[in-house]
Amino acid sequence: MSDITISGVAPGRIEHPTSTAEVAEVMRAAAAAGESVVPTGAGTKLSWGNPPTSADILLDLSALDRVSEHASGDLIATAGAGTPLARLKEHVAAADQRLALDETVPGATVGGALATNTSGPLRMLAGTMRDLLIGVTMVRADGVVAKAGGKVVKNVAGYDVGKLLVGSYGTLAVVTEATFRLHPVPQTRRWVSVAARDSAHAAELTQAVLHSQTVPSALEVDATAGGVRVDVLVEGRPEGVAGRTAVLTELLPGAETSEEPPVGWGRYPWDDTADTHLGIKVTFRLSGLADVIRAAGDLGLRGSAGVGVAYVAVPADRDITELQATLARLRETTGRHGGSAVVLDAPGEIKRQLDLWGPVPALDLMRRVKDEFDPDHRLSPGRFVGGI
């Protein structure tokens, strides 16, 4: 018997389909038996979200791991849900192309990144999974195979269905294959990094970059107890990158440049597991950056100063009252700046004592969508916001 659990909930059994047809067969049988199903890929984010209310079947999609199409002339690629992001990136890189989606969790798969809507520094350049996804093949809760979107960038038929699936934590359908738009690999990359005096200075520096003509691909902030660092990525042709780097070094006195990314670039500021930390995602308007850094305090944060998305790691050994107070402080601050604070990952016993998601204005609409896609609430039941 496997020792795999989903936030402490042990699945009744594990199924290992090797194709969309086999996924459909498992889902039809589960529907007939009234069994709950939790999809997973490499399991790197299986501990994210609420513990499921039941998990009769853990649907392991790791065998759906091939790049089935790469139309380099059209800048698109199609891959199975179990395909590691790293492998997809390596495949398209052979044609000097890239999927501009950071692998924020080592070993993450296409399906897992889609289900949790992970993104990193390049979100400033290319957006998130919702922006890069142009088509999906999915299996509904009743076992029916369906497709949404297409295989050309301009085809928008059914595209909103794909957007609904992104970030739904496997609660609406089982995605078995996804098609993405790609970008050319830039000829040159250069990072410009500078230490800020404090949170207010970091906010000033980021605004200076945003209002410049340097067109950064990413603009990150890394705040720790030891200080705050602002990191800028510029990409493109060598002469253009050289010119923009020169402008940035004038804008950011004391800045250093490098052809290698700074330490921690594109990674969350916590360990890969939830054993020792709570991983909190904070969003905010760009004008609220200094306030959010101050609210994080000695915990620090890491993320995109360019789009208002960052992450805070909180040691899990702190008293639950202190954890609740920290979360409340982050929610109050981000809320004032049009954002939110969501607990992505935490030890199971702590999750049960926290509201992981916080206020969600569109919750009633999300519940109606769940009822349409999965009327019996058998797909990843309870894992998503509001117990969806």
Secondary structure in CASP SS format (residue, H / E / C, confidence):
PFRMAT SS
TARGET T0000
AUTHOR 0000-0000-0000
METHOD secondary structure of the structure
MODEL  1
M C 1.00
S C 1.00
D C 1.00
I C 1.00
T C 1.00
I E 1.00
S C 1.00
G C 1.00
V E 1.00
A C 1.00
P C 1.00
G C 1.00
R E 1.00
I E 1.00
E E 1.00
H C 1.00
P C 1.00
T C 1.00
S C 1.00
T H 1.00
A H 1.00
E H 1.00
V H 1.00
A H 1.00
E H 1.00
V H 1.00
M H 1.00
R H 1.00
A H 1.00
A H 1.00
A H 1.00
A H 1.00
A H 1.00
G C 1.00
E C 1.00
S C 1.00
V E 1.00
V E 1.00
P E 1.00
T E 1.00
G C 1.00
A C 1.00
G C 1.00
T C 1.00
K C 1.00
L C 1.00
S C 1.00
W C 1.00
G C 1.00
N C 1.00
P C 1.00
P C 1.00
T C 1.00
S C 1.00
A C 1.00
D C 1.00
I E 1.00
L E 1.00
L E 1.00
D E 1.00
L C 1.00
S C 1.00
A C 1.00
L C 1.00
D C 1.00
R C 1.00
V E 1.00
S E 1.00
E E 1.00
H E 1.00
A E 1.00
S H 1.00
G H 1.00
D H 1.00
L C 1.00
I E 1.00
A E 1.00
T E 1.00
A E 1.00
G E 1.00
A C 1.00
G C 1.00
T C 1.00
P E 1.00
L H 1.00
A H 1.00
R H 1.00
L H 1.00
K H 1.00
E H 1.00
H H 1.00
V H 1.00
A H 1.00
A C 1.00
A C 1.00
D C 1.00
Q E 1.00
R E 1.00
L C 1.00
A C 1.00
L C 1.00
D C 1.00
E C 1.00
T C 1.00
V C 1.00
P C 1.00
G C 1.00
A C 1.00
T E 1.00
V H 1.00
G H 1.00
G H 1.00
A H 1.00
L H 1.00
A H 1.00
T H 1.00
N C 1.00
T C 1.00
S C 1.00
G C 1.00
P C 1.00
L C 1.00
R H 1.00
M H 1.00
L H 1.00
A H 1.00
G C 1.00
T C 1.00
M H 1.00
R H 1.00
D H 1.00
L H 1.00
L E 1.00
I E 1.00
G E 1.00
V E 1.00
T E 1.00
M E 1.00
V E 1.00
R C 1.00
A C 1.00
D C 1.00
G C 1.00
V C 1.00
V E 1.00
A E 1.00
K E 1.00
A E 1.00
G E 1.00
G C 1.00
K C 1.00
V C 1.00
V C 1.00
K C 1.00
N C 1.00
V C 1.00
A C 1.00
G C 1.00
Y H 1.00
D H 1.00
V H 1.00
G H 1.00
K H 1.00
L H 1.00
L H 1.00
V C 1.00
G C 1.00
S C 1.00
Y C 1.00
G C 1.00
T C 1.00
L C 1.00
A C 1.00
V E 1.00
V E 1.00
T E 1.00
E E 1.00
A E 1.00
T E 1.00
F E 1.00
R E 1.00
L C 1.00
H E 1.00
P E 1.00
V C 1.00
P C 1.00
Q C 1.00
T E 1.00
R E 1.00
R E 1.00
W E 1.00
V E 1.00
S E 1.00
V E 1.00
A E 1.00
A E 1.00
R C 1.00
D C 1.00
S H 1.00
A H 1.00
H H 1.00
A H 1.00
A H 1.00
E H 1.00
L H 1.00
T H 1.00
Q H 1.00
A H 1.00
V H 1.00
L H 1.00
H C 1.00
S C 1.00
Q C 1.00
T C 1.00
V C 1.00
P C 1.00
S C 1.00
A E 1.00
L E 1.00
E E 1.00
V E 1.00
D E 1.00
A E 1.00
T E 1.00
A C 1.00
G C 1.00
G E 1.00
V E 1.00
R E 1.00
V E 1.00
D E 1.00
V E 1.00
L E 1.00
V E 1.00
E E 1.00
G E 1.00
R C 1.00
P H 1.00
E H 1.00
G H 1.00
V H 1.00
A H 1.00
G H 1.00
R H 1.00
T H 1.00
A H 1.00
V H 1.00
L H 1.00
T H 1.00
E H 1.00
L H 1.00
L C 1.00
P C 1.00
G C 1.00
A C 1.00
E E 1.00
T E 1.00
S E 1.00
E C 1.00
E C 1.00
P C 1.00
P C 1.00
V C 1.00
G C 1.00
W C 1.00
G C 1.00
R C 1.00
Y C 1.00
P C 1.00
W C 1.00
D C 1.00
D C 1.00
T C 1.00
A C 1.00
D C 1.00
T C 1.00
H E 1.00
L E 1.00
G E 1.00
I E 1.00
K E 1.00
V E 1.00
T E 1.00
F C 1.00
R C 1.00
L H 1.00
S H 1.00
G H 1.00
L H 1.00
A H 1.00
D H 1.00
V H 1.00
I H 1.00
R H 1.00
A H 1.00
A H 1.00
G H 1.00
D H 1.00
L H 1.00
G C 1.00
L E 1.00
R E 1.00
G E 1.00
S E 1.00
A C 1.00
G C 1.00
V C 1.00
G C 1.00
V E 1.00
A E 1.00
Y E 1.00
V E 1.00
A E 1.00
V E 1.00
P E 1.00
A C 1.00
D C 1.00
R C 1.00
D C 1.00
I H 1.00
T H 1.00
E H 1.00
L H 1.00
Q H 1.00
A H 1.00
T H 1.00
L H 1.00
A H 1.00
R H 1.00
L H 1.00
R H 1.00
E H 1.00
T H 1.00
T H 1.00
G H 1.00
R H 1.00
H C 1.00
G C 1.00
G C 1.00
S E 1.00
A E 1.00
V E 1.00
V E 1.00
L E 1.00
D E 1.00
A C 1.00
P C 1.00
G H 1.00
E H 1.00
I H 1.00
K H 1.00
R C 1.00
Q C 1.00
L C 1.00
D C 1.00
L C 1.00
W C 1.00
G C 1.00
P C 1.00
V C 1.00
P C 1.00
A C 1.00
L H 1.00
D H 1.00
L H 1.00
M H 1.00
R H 1.00
R H 1.00
V H 1.00
K H 1.00
D H 1.00
E H 1.00
F H 1.00
D C 1.00
P C 1.00
D C 1.00
H C 1.00
R C 1.00
L E 1.00
S C 1.00
P C 1.00
G C 1.00
R C 1.00
F C 1.00
V H 1.00
G H 1.00
G H 1.00
I C 1.00
END
